[in-house]
């Protein structure tokens, strides 16, 4: 079989309706063979003799979607110099748009014989390596349109494709744990009930099960082990037996979620790959052009720089590696219609040399790209290398997972002294982190829990992690619990303890949803999901990590409460401002004008500088002035009065709180009470109980229960 010359771009396998163009970059390759595999595994090798700009390419008019293929790269093998070409190793196309099946772990997939790290292994790996697949790019998107929900109106739901639906009794068994299952009507209804505007999916790029985990009977459940950046993971497809079908199913999922007004954000891992360190397998980039794609130790290129704790780091200093990342991002937006990305360990992408460089080439490329720059861009602003914690330091186009928000809110609700100043900053959008570079409050992606750590229910139930099932001697996961466990470790039948735990969960949910910034809810937290104290379920593909949907009936009140407080956020722009609070009167020319925000002691006196510095943190009231806050309502509706008081009591005893003087409001209605577990409304709000609210006069004394939040809405302004 002799290919036509074809084209050097686009890279990968591109079907045009008549045939397929193949293109692979390798600067070190002396020869590249395209390997085609029949359904029975017969291999046909086709040399790609055309080379332009180090891209080896050819066009085969007979090749159609479903064709399995791989590459063999002939070139220098000298690990001491960072060169690891070996044509006996079949290689996955870095630009593969689909990958067929998992790796079969065998010595053949490694570049060395076991026990002889310095020797070369020339056993053919083809029988054990997943095959790349030519895909059909054509899909009926119908009238699909991106929801383009503004950041400040967004509520993000972090979810795992498999874990979210694998145990859902109302989803047909064959659809559970799949892309199709995630977009099933019962899941969409649940997300809509919660007020979710975007799902942030844990990795769906094709990933591998680690060899060492498989030997232990475990698996890489989370998927932070990417091997192909343009391919949706094959195991999440309903019909995984049809090569390439995962692409069609993924697109259908996006289309259905969009139709419901829900955006799709992908958690992407462009910092490392599944090939690991120098002892890892040769599956793709390592055998194609090792030194171009990976950061190697400069004075000993046998080894890999590791800023991720996973064995290697991508070499973002190389233009072809940057091209792979940018082409991947652009593909997921233009061809797969996703709405944004959360970048795992994003500080690694900023490491042009050694230190994290905020103005690295990668961020410059994103800034000027007309496609990627319009997507939602969320950074996990840290890695494990020196100086890797970069919260607040990403460029203006970016938003960030705010780890300081998580830690501060946890500290406040466990009664840690001296936290009130920072807590106030986190509640109001973290202006200390984002204001100086021109960003808005929504640069802060607020979260209390995420996939990496305790669930919300476990956060208030365990002092210590219980990761024994991970078989790592308890050395993995967060070192300690930064919350309050209600005095009893783990499961209990003690009714008062259970009640307090439920209240603490509601406190966290209320704080999260009523903070400025973008709230992110971990899947299952609205149900009271537990992992039995395991705070690192990355390798647990079982009931420990899956969402238990029986909790939806056991904890109906928590689901309703979560939906209610989220609906309250959606209904009132004062909780989702586009601009930071100024701390000065609105309409300063008007006599008696009130500031846009004010903080009060339990006595009803406004907080002073001395109060902020005193370490006092037991109970505080914040006034949010909603008068004239049309700036925050992008729908064009002018809101004339949207004012609230939030009373937060982190003390273990009830505290009598004097509401601010009548000038702030003559009458207030209690609309959220986390002690009672109630959310009510003064108007028609979907998902919120309509009831006659309890009202309190301005300046009156009102008890705030221990470890509770009261939210009061102004129903009568001063002088009304």
Order of alpha helices (4+ residues) and beta strands (2+ residues): beta-beta-beta-beta-beta-beta-beta-beta-beta-beta-beta-beta-alpha-alpha-alpha-beta-beta-alpha-beta-alpha-beta-alpha-alpha-beta-alpha-beta-beta-alpha-alpha-alpha-beta-alpha-alpha-beta-alpha-alpha-beta-alpha-beta-beta-beta-beta-beta-beta-beta-beta-beta
